[in-house]
Amino acid sequence: MNIKKTDPVEATLELIGGKWKPLIIWHLTDKTMRFSELKKSLPKITQKMLTQQLREMEYHGLIHRKVYAQVPPKVEYSLTELGESLVPFLEIMCQWGTKYLKNVKNKAED
């Protein structure tokens, strides 16, 4: 899981690339969520994939995992300062995606 890239774009994509990591970060923006809440927010992700993505993101310092000593166990996920620094990029992606979808819809109606 070590990032040994020298190209900054490649290193960034290694950390947040793929289908799920940007969505996980997006859902954790300004809030803390339990595993089950994240799973409900991302209904198409498998439990195994969500676990894997969360572990990788925790390893790379993008999210914080807090475990409460209780029965049943309670685990919460939140963004670290490093993870929060990615939110402005996701906001720009959201704006771009909104414009794109609007253009596609307008072209389909023509």
N, C-alpha and C positions, 0 to 999 in steps of 0.2 A: 504494500500500500504506500510505500515511499514514493514521493514525487521527485524524480531525478531529471526533470526537463530543464532545458536552458532557455527555451522560447517561452515568454510570458503568457502568450495566448494558449499555447499547448498545455502549460502548467495549469492555467485557469480551467480549461476544458476538462483536464484530468480530474480536477477537484469537484466541478459542478456540472460536468457534462452528463448527457443521458436524458432519459425521459423523466425520471423521478426526482432527482436532487433539486432542480430549480423549483419544482412544485412543492416539495417538502419545505424548502426555505420560505417560499411564498406563504404557505399556510402557517408557518411559525412566526411570521412577521408580527411584531408587537404582542405576542401572546405565548403562553406556555401550554403545551398540549400533552395529553397522555397518549400512549401507543394506540389505544382503541379509538381515540378521537381522530388521530392522524389517519388511521385505516379507514374510518368512515368518510373522511374528507377526500380520500383517494380510493374510491371503490374498485378500481380496476387493478390496483397493485396487490400482489400476493403478500401474505404475511412474511414469507421467507425473503422476498425482495425488499420489503419495507425494513425488516430487521437488518439486512445486509447494508442497505443504503444508510440507515441511521448509524450503524457501527463505523462505516467508512467516514461519514461526516464528523462523527465524534472524534475519531482517530486524527483527523486533519484539523481539528479545532474549530469547526464551523458551528457545531451544536454542543450544548451542554446536556448531559443526562444526569438527572437527580433521582436517586433511589431512596425511598422512604422505608424505614425499618418497621414494617407492619405486616399483618396478615389479613387479606392477601397482599402481596407486594404491590407497591404503587411506584410507578416510574413516570417522570415528567421530562419532556424535552423542550428546550428553548434555544434560541440563537445566542451564540457568543458575540462578543464585539466584532470579531472577524466575520462571522456569519451575517451580522447586521450590516456590515459594510457592503454586502452584495445586494441588498434590497434596492438601492437606487438603480442598479442595472436591470433588475427584474421589473421595476416600474417602467423603465424605458421600453423593455420588451413587451410589456402589457400595452403600452400606448401604441407601439408599432403594430402589434397583433390586432388591436381594435381597428386601426386604420386599414390594415390588410383585409380583415374580415368584412369591413364595410365596403371596400372596393370589390371584393369577390361577389358580395350580395348584389351590389349595384350592377355589375357586369352580367350576373345571372338573370336579372330582371329586364335587361335590355333586349 
